[in-house]
Amino acid sequence: MQLIKQIKDTILVFKYTYPNCIGVFMFNRSSAHKGFAEDALNTNSMNVNPKGKQKRMCDTISPLNNLDPAPNEEDICGQVQQMCLVTIKIQSAKRKQKE
């Protein structure tokens, strides 16, 4: 969400600075792929199934400088978000599919 706000602000500045021009904005976020903490929640290192080695997940705190929440959404700035592994009984799900 912060990136979207920054882009909107950038476009406003560009339109003001160059009123008769068309801007083309390109982004290369490849450097951000390695910018995670060692214990960060990253889909590239998550297990598809309950078995296997899973990184230890740590609780995190939502930044105080997050954008305002969407209408009817709770403001979670500064609140702790607990990370937990949700397990699913795969066998019972497979049985239901066969029925």
N, C-alpha and C positions, 0 to 999 in steps of 0.2 A: 504494500500500500504506500510506503514512503516513496518508492521509485515512481509510482504513478503521479503523486503530488509533485515531485521534483520535475517530472517531464512536463506537466501542465504549467508549472512556473517557468520552465525554460522556454516553452512555446510562447508564453505571454511576453517574455523579455525579447525573444527573437522577433515577434511581430511588431513590437514597439521600436526596436532598433533598426529593423529592415522592413519597413511597411510595404514595399512593392516587390518583395522577394518571396520565393517559395523555399522553405527549409526542408532538407532531407536529413533525418536523424537516424543514425545506425548505432547499434549497441553490440559490444562484444563482452559478454559476461563470463567468458571462459576462465578468466583469472579467479572468479569467485568460486569455481568448482573445488578448489583446494583450500578455500578460506574458512574451513570449519574447525571447530574445537575437536579435540580427539574423541570426546564423548558426545558429540553433536548427533542429533537424530537426522539420519541421512538415508533416503530411500535406496541409494546404491549399495548400502551395506546391510540392508534388512533381509531377514529370511522370508522366503515365500511360505514355508511350512514351519510348524512349531519346532522341528528338530534343527540342530546345527548350532554353530557358535553365534551368539547374539551379543552385540556390544552392550555394555552396562549403560543404561539410560539414567540420566540425572535430571532432577527437577530444574526448572528454569523460571525466570521471572520476566513477565512481559515488560518491555521497555516503557519508561514514563513518557517518552516522546513519540509513541505510536499516534497515528491519526485518530481522530474522533471515531467512535464506533458508528456503524450504519444504523439507520432508524430502527428502533425496537431491538437493538442488540445491546448486550451488557458491556460496560466499559471495563476492560480487564487490565488496564495500565497499572503496573506495579504489583500485580497479583502473581502468586506462585502457580505455575501449571505443573501438575505432577505427570511424570512420564511413567507409563505402566505397560506391561505386555499383556495384551488381551488374547486369551487362548480360546479356541473354538473346538468343540467336539466334532472332529471331521467324520468319524464313523457314523454318527447319527445323521449327519447331513447327507452322507452318501446313501444311507438306507432310505431316507425320504425321497431322494432322486429316483431310486429304483421303483418305488411304489407308484 
